[in-house]
Amino acid sequence: MAFARKHKGTWCAKWKDAAGHWREKRTNYATKAQAVRLAQDLERQAERQRFGLEPLPTDAPRTTFADAVKLWWDEYASKLRSHGALVSHKDLHLLPALGSLPLAEVTPGRIEALLNSKSDALAPETVNKLRSTIRRIFNIAAKRGLWRGPNPVREVEKRKVPRRLPRFLREDEVEPLLRALAPEWRSLFATAIYTGMRKGELLGLQRPEVDLAAGTIAVARSWDRDTTKGGHADLIPIADGLRPFIVAALNASPSEFVFPRADGKMHNPTLKLDVVLRRALKRAGLVSGYVHKCRRCGHSESASDQELRRCPKCKMKLWPKPVPKDLTFHSLRHTAATLLLKAGVPLETVRRLLRHSDPKLTADVYGHLEVEDIRAGVNRLPSFADLAPTVPAVEELRAVAGERGPDVAPVWHVPRSDGEPSGGENAKPYDSGDLQWRAWWDSDPRPLASEANTLSS
């Protein structure tokens, strides 16, 4: 029975090896549960070796995890379109923690401990990508004969990723955005909104792939690679509203690329189109609020408008800075799908435009739009709006409190069944509603002036 014990401040894992002998291994784990998990993993491995399901340690080739990572990188990862993101997986997260270990010691317990240590700094989706990277490393090692056992990642569960709604532009926001863009960017952004093409697919698009006579675009490459993210070429139509933008881009381009740089070369993948988008959103007034900042003392405060405000510290005028809507260039792809679905276009048609290989992916991302179908159903319920109480606004509460003094709470009265206000003959209902509202007073725990004097005496 595998177990863990603490020796000189260090947790040690104990288990029986394939020969039935007790083995002990010092760990750097902080908790007993992690050490027990490692001991159980090693004991299960020894049991499989005892029954011949895995080779004994002396029969297995001496390969470290770093060797397997190098093999995976040379033969697989370096050729991927997203190899740049995998560099951080390899150099920042995997090699420092597991690189020096033999593959036989990279157990499910160690992998679980590594992923748990990254949970605070990385999002659950990124942690799952690390898990997937380790799984691929073991698969490549097994194909090349460097690993003969089962993939240890199988016993490590995926992290739950919270579902987020996609961010997009409303229909009435598209035109102001396009007007606010500089002419050299307008055709590119319009094509993204009309087609839902990705950034690399747009900037890698070439003249032969645009057929104005047939009204189609062949999406066959991403950046300088002859493949897209989905690994297949697709044909999508050119909408009537998009045609003038495509013609303008072709006429302005000095090279084979449809959306090139000024010198005709393809844009660099580091091109920050998100910055271009945010600046255009500010100019178009598509903002989520404003930050009012004092240029003298640095004081800042957030507000929903840009009305004149003064600094509470130095009384200087605050400078309003617009905060654009939280959108990225990829949000234009979501905008294309959302506007089509809201216009009644079938989900399957939207899937074909976005070129999703799995219909479930389209349904999962854009299924929230079915709320409009649900709205039609719930609106069939009877309405009782005439019974809803009228509650004064917060500003009105403060105004009344100021008139009556800081220690007097405002009172609103609920009408009786005969239509007269409750509270006696002298009761005067509030102008904006007959509601007896004492929550404002009850939620203030501060004592009155008379009570404060009593407590202090």
Backbone torsions as a table, in degrees:
resi	resn	phi	psi	omega
1	MET	NA	116.9	-179.4
2	ALA	-69.2	145.5	178.0
3	PHE	-155.1	179.3	179.9
4	ALA	-131.4	145.8	176.3
5	ARG	-138.4	156.3	-178.6
6	LYS	-101.5	126.5	-178.1
7	HIS	-132.5	115.7	179.6
8	LYS	54.5	44.0	176.2
9	GLY	78.8	6.4	-178.8
10	THR	-123.3	134.9	177.4
11	TRP	-78.4	130.9	179.9
12	CYS	-116.7	137.1	177.3
13	ALA	-95.6	133.7	-180.0
14	LYS	-123.9	135.3	179.3
15	TRP	-157.5	168.2	177.4
16	LYS	-98.2	131.1	-179.1
17	ASP	-80.5	-173.2	-175.8
18	ALA	-63.8	-23.9	179.2
19	ALA	-89.2	-1.1	179.8
20	GLY	87.9	8.6	180.0
21	HIS	-93.3	144.8	177.9
22	TRP	-71.8	133.6	176.5
23	ARG	-122.6	149.2	179.0
24	GLU	-134.1	140.9	-178.3
25	LYS	-138.4	127.6	176.4
26	ARG	-75.4	141.1	-179.2
27	THR	-123.1	170.5	174.5
28	ASN	-110.5	22.6	-179.6
29	TYR	-74.6	151.4	-178.9
30	ALA	-91.8	-19.1	-176.7
31	THR	-124.6	157.7	178.6
32	LYS	-68.3	-36.4	-177.6
33	ALA	-60.1	-38.6	179.0
34	GLN	-67.4	-40.3	178.7
35	ALA	-66.7	-38.3	177.5
36	VAL	-64.4	-40.3	179.2
37	ARG	-61.7	-41.6	178.2
38	LEU	-64.2	-43.6	179.7
39	ALA	-61.5	-39.4	178.7
40	GLN	-67.6	-38.6	177.4
41	ASP	-62.7	-44.2	-179.5
42	LEU	-66.6	-35.6	179.3
43	GLU	-69.7	-38.9	176.6
44	ARG	-64.5	-38.5	177.5
45	GLN	-63.7	-42.2	178.8
46	ALA	-63.8	-35.9	178.8
47	GLU	-66.5	-39.1	177.6
48	ARG	-66.9	-35.4	177.0
49	GLN	-68.2	-34.9	-179.4
50	ARG	-64.7	-34.8	-179.1
51	PHE	-93.9	6.8	176.6
52	GLY	80.0	9.8	178.8
53	LEU	-77.7	-20.8	175.4
54	GLU	-134.5	149.9	177.6
55	PRO	-70.7	151.6	176.2
56	LEU	-66.8	154.8	-177.8
57	PRO	-55.7	-32.8	-178.8
58	THR	-72.8	-21.3	-179.0
59	ASP	-89.5	-19.1	-175.7
60	ALA	-82.2	145.1	177.5
61	PRO	-65.6	145.6	-178.5
62	ARG	-82.7	93.2	-177.9
63	THR	-125.1	127.9	177.6
64	THR	-87.7	165.5	178.3
65	PHE	-64.1	-33.5	177.6
66	ALA	-62.8	-37.3	176.7
67	ASP	-63.3	-42.0	179.2
68	ALA	-66.7	-36.7	178.2
69	VAL	-64.4	-42.5	179.4
70	LYS	-62.5	-42.3	177.9
71	LEU	-62.5	-44.6	179.0
72	TRP	-62.0	-40.6	-177.9
73	TRP	-70.0	-43.7	-176.4
74	ASP	-69.0	-38.6	-172.7
75	GLU	-96.0	-18.5	-172.0
76	TYR	-132.9	-62.9	-167.5
77	ALA	-66.4	-39.5	-176.2
78	SER	-65.9	-16.5	-179.3
79	LYS	-94.2	-5.3	-178.9
80	LEU	-77.4	152.6	177.2
81	ARG	-64.8	-32.1	-177.9
82	SER	-98.6	29.5	-175.4
83	HIS	-65.2	-22.6	179.9
84	GLY	-62.8	-40.1	179.1
85	ALA	-69.9	-28.1	-178.9
86	LEU	-75.0	-17.2	177.0
87	VAL	-62.1	-42.8	179.0
88	SER	-67.8	-36.0	175.7
89	HIS	-58.0	-44.2	-174.6
90	LYS	-73.8	-50.2	-170.2
91	ASP	-85.6	-31.3	-174.9
92	LEU	-95.3	-30.3	-170.6
93	HIS	-115.6	-41.9	-171.1
94	LEU	-89.4	-53.6	-175.7
95	LEU	-62.9	-42.8	179.5
96	PRO	-61.6	-31.4	-175.5
97	ALA	-92.8	-36.1	-172.3
98	LEU	-122.7	-7.0	-170.8
99	GLY	-57.2	-39.2	-175.4
100	SER	-83.8	-6.9	-175.9
101	LEU	-82.4	144.0	168.9
102	PRO	-64.4	152.2	-178.8
103	LEU	-58.3	-32.9	-179.0
104	ALA	-65.4	-21.4	-179.2
105	GLU	-96.5	-1.8	173.8
106	VAL	-86.6	81.7	-174.7
107	THR	-92.0	167.6	175.4
108	PRO	-55.8	-34.8	178.9
109	GLY	-64.5	-42.2	178.0
110	ARG	-66.6	-41.2	179.0
111	ILE	-64.0	-42.1	178.1
112	GLU	-62.0	-41.8	179.5
113	ALA	-65.4	-38.4	178.3
114	LEU	-63.7	-46.8	-179.0
115	LEU	-65.3	-36.9	178.0
116	ASN	-65.0	-36.5	179.8
117	SER	-68.8	-20.1	-179.8
118	LYS	-95.4	-5.6	-172.7
119	SER	-66.5	-30.7	-178.7
120	ASP	-75.4	-33.9	-175.9
121	ALA	-92.7	-24.6	-175.9
122	LEU	-116.1	152.9	177.1
123	ALA	-71.7	154.9	179.6
124	PRO	-55.6	-36.8	179.2
125	GLU	-64.7	-38.8	178.4
126	THR	-68.9	-38.1	176.5
127	VAL	-61.8	-39.9	177.0
128	ASN	-64.9	-33.1	177.1
129	LYS	-68.3	-36.2	174.2
130	LEU	-61.8	-44.1	178.1
131	ARG	-59.9	-43.0	179.5
132	SER	-64.9	-36.6	178.5
133	THR	-63.7	-44.3	178.0
134	ILE	-61.9	-40.7	179.3
135	ARG	-60.6	-43.1	179.9
136	ARG	-67.0	-36.1	178.9
137	ILE	-61.0	-43.5	179.0
138	PHE	-69.9	-35.0	178.0
139	ASN	-64.1	-43.2	178.5
140	ILE	-65.4	-40.6	179.1
141	ALA	-63.4	-37.3	179.0
142	ALA	-67.3	-38.6	179.4
143	LYS	-65.9	-30.4	-179.0
144	ARG	-94.2	6.4	176.7
145	GLY	79.5	12.2	178.4
146	LEU	-87.8	-12.0	-179.9
147	TRP	-140.6	130.1	-174.1
148	ARG	-115.7	-3.1	-179.0
149	GLY	-99.5	-177.6	176.3
150	PRO	-69.8	157.4	179.2
151	ASN	-70.2	118.2	-176.4
152	PRO	-67.1	-16.9	-178.6
153	VAL	-70.5	-19.8	179.7
154	ARG	-58.0	-31.3	-177.4
155	GLU	-90.3	3.8	179.0
156	VAL	-104.6	120.3	-176.1
157	GLU	-77.2	150.9	175.3
158	LYS	-72.6	152.6	174.8
159	ARG	-80.9	146.8	177.3
160	LYS	-77.0	126.8	-179.3
161	VAL	-102.5	121.6	178.5
162	PRO	-63.5	139.7	-178.4
163	ARG	-82.3	126.8	-179.9
164	ARG	-115.1	144.1	177.4
165	LEU	-78.3	141.0	179.7
166	PRO	-68.8	148.8	178.1
167	ARG	-97.8	138.0	-174.5
168	PHE	-153.8	168.8	175.2
169	LEU	-90.3	142.4	172.2
170	ARG	-75.2	164.4	-177.3
171	GLU	-60.8	-38.8	-178.5
172	ASP	-76.9	-3.8	179.5
173	GLU	-99.1	-12.3	-175.6
174	VAL	-68.8	-48.5	-178.0
175	GLU	-62.2	-46.8	176.8
176	PRO	-58.5	-35.3	178.6
177	LEU	-65.8	-47.7	-178.3
178	LEU	-63.4	-36.3	178.1
179	ARG	-67.3	-33.2	-177.4
180	ALA	-78.9	-15.1	-179.5
181	LEU	-77.8	148.6	174.2
182	ALA	-67.1	150.0	-176.9
183	PRO	-54.6	-34.2	-177.5
184	GLU	-70.6	-15.5	179.5
185	TRP	-106.3	-14.8	-169.2
186	ARG	-64.1	-43.2	-178.6
187	SER	-66.1	-38.7	179.4
188	LEU	-62.2	-47.9	-178.2
189	PHE	-68.8	-36.5	177.6
190	ALA	-63.9	-40.5	178.1
191	THR	-64.1	-38.0	177.7
192	ALA	-64.1	-38.9	-178.5
193	ILE	-72.7	-39.4	-176.8
194	TYR	-77.0	-31.5	-172.8
195	THR	-109.6	-22.5	-175.7
196	GLY	73.7	16.7	179.6
197	MET	-70.0	150.4	-179.6
198	ARG	-79.1	168.0	-177.1
199	LYS	-58.8	-50.2	-178.7
200	GLY	-66.2	-33.7	178.8
201	GLU	-68.8	-35.9	179.1
202	LEU	-71.4	-48.2	-175.9
203	LEU	-75.2	-16.3	174.7
204	GLY	-96.4	-0.6	-178.0
205	LEU	-66.8	135.8	-178.3
206	GLN	-118.7	161.1	-175.6
207	ARG	-55.0	-47.2	-178.0
208	PRO	-60.6	-17.4	-178.3
209	GLU	-87.2	-3.7	177.9
210	VAL	-109.4	116.9	-179.3
211	ASP	-113.2	96.9	-178.5
212	LEU	-68.7	-32.4	-179.5
213	ALA	-64.8	-43.5	178.5
214	ALA	-86.6	-13.2	179.8
215	GLY	69.5	43.9	-177.3
216	THR	-136.4	158.7	173.2
217	ILE	-125.9	127.9	176.1
218	ALA	-92.1	113.4	178.8
219	VAL	-93.5	98.1	-172.8
220	ALA	-128.1	-5.4	-176.9
221	ARG	-144.0	162.0	174.8
222	SER	-137.6	120.4	-172.4
223	TRP	56.4	-126.7	-179.3
224	ASP	-100.1	13.9	179.9
225	ARG	-99.3	142.0	-178.3
226	ASP	-84.8	41.0	176.1
227	THR	-159.0	157.7	178.3
228	THR	-100.8	-177.3	179.2
229	LYS	-61.7	-37.6	179.6
230	GLY	-78.7	-9.3	177.8
231	GLY	78.0	17.6	179.5
232	HIS	-148.1	154.8	179.1
233	ALA	-90.9	146.7	-179.0
234	ASP	-140.4	156.1	178.0
235	LEU	-112.9	123.9	179.7
236	ILE	-123.3	150.9	-176.4
237	PRO	-80.9	156.6	173.0
238	ILE	-96.7	116.0	179.7
239	ALA	-66.9	154.1	-179.7
240	ASP	-59.3	-38.4	179.5
241	GLY	-71.2	-19.5	-178.8
242	LEU	-87.4	-24.9	-172.8
243	ARG	-53.9	-45.6	179.7
244	PRO	-60.5	-34.4	178.8
245	PHE	-69.3	-39.5	178.8
246	ILE	-65.8	-43.3	179.2
247	VAL	-62.2	-42.9	179.3
248	ALA	-63.1	-39.7	179.6
249	ALA	-66.4	-40.6	179.5
250	LEU	-66.6	-38.3	179.5
251	ASN	-69.4	-31.4	-177.4
252	ALA	-85.7	-17.0	-175.6
253	SER	-78.2	130.2	177.4
254	PRO	-91.7	6.5	-175.0
255	SER	-140.5	-168.8	-179.3
256	GLU	-76.2	-15.4	178.6
257	PHE	-81.1	145.3	-179.6
258	VAL	-78.6	-36.9	-179.1
259	PHE	-124.8	69.9	-175.8
260	PRO	-90.3	-178.3	169.7
261	ARG	-74.2	178.2	-179.4
262	ALA	-63.8	-29.0	179.9
263	ASP	-88.9	4.5	177.5
264	GLY	91.6	-9.6	-179.9
265	LYS	-82.1	162.8	179.3
266	MET	-71.6	143.4	177.2
267	HIS	-62.5	152.3	176.9
268	ASN	-75.8	144.4	178.0
269	PRO	-58.0	-18.0	178.7
270	THR	-82.9	3.9	179.5
271	LEU	-56.7	126.1	-174.8
272	LYS	-93.6	79.3	177.7
273	LEU	-70.7	-22.0	176.3
274	ASP	-63.2	-35.6	178.2
275	VAL	-67.3	-42.6	177.2
276	VAL	-60.1	-41.2	-179.8
277	LEU	-65.2	-45.6	-177.7
278	ARG	-63.7	-38.7	178.3
279	ARG	-65.2	-40.0	178.7
280	ALA	-67.4	-36.8	177.6
281	LEU	-62.4	-39.3	177.7
282	LYS	-63.6	-46.4	-178.6
283	ARG	-64.8	-31.9	-179.4
284	ALA	-82.7	-5.8	-178.7
285	GLY	77.2	16.2	178.6
286	LEU	-90.1	79.9	-173.4
287	VAL	-123.1	159.3	176.1
288	SER	-97.6	-7.9	179.7
289	GLY	163.5	-166.4	-178.5
290	TYR	-138.4	147.5	172.4
291	VAL	-108.8	115.8	179.6
292	HIS	-94.0	118.3	-173.0
293	LYS	-123.8	140.6	176.5
294	CYS	-88.1	127.0	-178.5
295	ARG	-82.6	-4.2	179.4
296	ARG	-96.6	-55.4	-174.8
297	CYS	-104.7	-8.5	177.9
298	GLY	88.9	0.2	178.8
299	HIS	-62.3	140.4	178.5
300	SER	-141.1	150.4	177.6
301	GLU	-149.9	149.2	-177.8
302	SER	-95.8	147.2	178.2
303	ALA	-154.2	162.5	-179.8
304	SER	-88.2	-7.4	-178.9
305	ASP	-132.3	174.7	179.5
306	GLN	-112.6	29.0	177.0
307	GLU	-64.3	153.5	-177.4
308	LEU	-61.9	129.8	175.8
309	ARG	-132.7	155.9	178.8
310	ARG	-118.3	150.1	-178.7
311	CYS	-68.1	129.6	179.3
312	PRO	-70.6	-12.8	-178.2
313	LYS	-94.4	-52.3	-175.0
314	CYS	-114.4	2.5	175.6
315	LYS	65.4	14.4	176.2
316	MET	-79.3	157.9	176.4
317	LYS	-67.3	138.6	178.0
318	LEU	-88.0	140.9	-178.0
319	TRP	-93.9	116.1	-178.4
320	PRO	-78.5	128.7	177.9
321	LYS	-117.7	120.0	-177.4
322	PRO	-68.1	143.2	175.8
323	VAL	-108.9	108.6	-176.0
324	PRO	-66.2	161.2	176.1
325	LYS	-59.7	148.4	-175.3
326	ASP	-77.9	80.6	-179.1
327	LEU	-129.5	152.8	173.6
328	THR	-122.1	173.3	178.6
329	PHE	-61.6	-33.6	178.3
330	HIS	-66.4	-20.3	177.3
331	SER	-64.4	-22.5	177.2
332	LEU	-67.1	-30.8	174.5
333	ARG	-66.0	-42.8	175.5
334	HIS	-64.1	-34.5	179.1
335	THR	-63.2	-43.3	179.2
336	ALA	-58.7	-47.4	-178.8
337	ALA	-67.4	-41.5	-176.5
338	THR	-66.3	-45.0	-179.6
339	LEU	-64.7	-36.4	177.9
340	LEU	-66.8	-44.6	-179.4
341	LEU	-66.1	-38.5	177.9
342	LYS	-68.7	-24.2	177.1
343	ALA	-82.3	0.1	177.5
344	GLY	93.7	9.5	178.2
345	VAL	-70.2	134.2	-179.2
346	PRO	-59.0	150.3	-178.6
347	LEU	-61.9	-34.9	179.8
348	GLU	-65.2	-37.5	177.7
349	THR	-65.5	-40.9	177.6
350	VAL	-64.9	-39.2	178.5
351	ARG	-61.1	-41.3	-179.7
352	ARG	-68.4	-35.2	177.7
353	LEU	-68.0	-41.7	179.3
354	LEU	-77.2	-13.1	177.3
355	ARG	64.0	40.1	172.9
356	HIS	-78.9	129.4	178.8
357	SER	-74.6	-27.1	-178.0
358	ASP	-111.3	118.3	177.7
359	PRO	-59.4	-27.0	-179.6
360	LYS	-64.0	-32.8	179.5
361	LEU	-63.7	-44.5	178.7
362	THR	-63.3	-41.5	-179.2
363	ALA	-67.2	-37.7	-179.2
364	ASP	-68.4	-39.1	-176.0
365	VAL	-76.5	-40.8	-172.8
366	TYR	-114.0	15.3	178.3
367	GLY	-67.0	-17.5	-179.5
368	HIS	-64.5	-20.5	-179.1
369	LEU	-70.9	-12.9	175.8
370	GLU	-68.4	-5.7	177.5
371	VAL	-61.5	-26.8	177.7
372	GLU	-67.4	-35.0	174.9
373	ASP	-66.9	-37.8	179.0
374	ILE	-68.7	-35.2	-178.5
375	ARG	-60.0	-40.4	179.6
376	ALA	-62.1	-30.6	178.8
377	GLY	-76.3	-46.7	-176.8
378	VAL	-70.5	-23.9	178.1
379	ASN	-70.8	-9.3	176.6
380	ARG	-80.2	-9.2	175.2
381	LEU	-69.1	150.2	179.7
382	PRO	-64.7	150.8	-178.6
383	SER	-99.1	136.9	175.9
384	PHE	-124.7	35.8	-174.8
385	ALA	-62.9	-27.0	-177.7
386	ASP	-70.1	-14.7	179.5
387	LEU	-94.2	-3.6	-178.7
388	ALA	-68.9	131.5	179.4
389	PRO	-69.5	152.7	176.3
390	THR	-98.3	116.4	-176.1
391	VAL	-109.8	129.2	178.4
392	PRO	-63.2	152.7	176.7
393	ALA	-71.2	163.3	-178.3
394	VAL	-62.2	-37.0	179.4
395	GLU	-63.0	-37.5	179.2
396	GLU	-68.6	-36.4	176.7
397	LEU	-60.0	-45.8	-178.3
398	ARG	-66.6	-36.9	-179.8
399	ALA	-64.7	-43.7	179.6
400	VAL	-67.2	-40.6	179.1
401	ALA	-62.2	-37.1	179.5
402	GLY	-67.8	-34.4	179.5
403	GLU	-70.3	-34.8	-175.0
404	ARG	-92.4	-7.8	-179.4
405	GLY	105.9	159.5	-175.0
406	PRO	-71.2	-19.0	-175.0
407	ASP	-103.8	8.1	-177.8
408	VAL	-117.2	127.0	-178.0
409	ALA	-92.2	140.6	176.7
410	PRO	-70.2	149.4	-178.9
411	VAL	-127.2	130.7	174.0
412	TRP	-118.0	148.1	-171.0
413	HIS	-114.8	140.6	177.7
414	VAL	-90.1	132.0	180.0
415	PRO	-66.7	142.8	175.4
416	ARG	-77.7	176.4	-178.5
417	SER	-63.9	-24.8	179.9
418	ASP	-87.8	4.0	177.4
419	GLY	91.0	-8.7	-179.8
420	GLU	-88.2	146.0	178.6
421	PRO	-69.8	145.1	178.0
422	SER	-81.9	162.9	176.3
423	GLY	108.8	7.6	176.2
424	GLY	100.8	177.8	-175.9
425	GLU	-67.9	-33.4	-177.0
426	ASN	-85.4	-0.7	-178.7
427	ALA	-69.9	134.0	-179.1
428	LYS	-120.8	113.0	-178.8
429	PRO	-67.9	152.7	177.9
430	TYR	-70.5	147.0	-172.1
431	ASP	-60.9	-39.6	-172.4
432	SER	-91.6	6.7	176.6
433	GLY	167.2	147.8	-179.3
434	ASP	-99.5	73.6	-178.4
435	LEU	-129.7	127.5	176.5
436	GLN	-81.1	106.7	-169.6
437	TRP	-117.3	101.8	-179.9
438	ARG	-110.9	0.9	-177.9
439	ALA	-64.3	-33.6	179.5
440	TRP	-61.0	-39.9	-179.6
441	TRP	-75.1	-42.1	-176.6
442	ASP	-68.4	-26.2	-177.9
443	SER	-81.5	-4.5	-179.5
444	ASP	-97.2	106.0	-175.7
445	PRO	-80.1	-4.1	-176.2
446	ARG	-71.5	137.8	179.6
447	PRO	-73.3	157.7	173.9
448	LEU	-68.3	170.3	-177.5
449	ALA	-61.3	-41.5	179.8
450	SER	-66.2	-38.7	178.6
451	GLU	-68.6	-36.2	179.3
452	ALA	-65.5	-39.0	178.3
453	ASN	-65.1	-37.5	178.8
454	THR	-65.8	-41.5	-178.7
455	LEU	-67.3	-35.0	-175.7
456	SER	-79.7	-17.6	-179.1
457	SER	-83.6	NA	NA
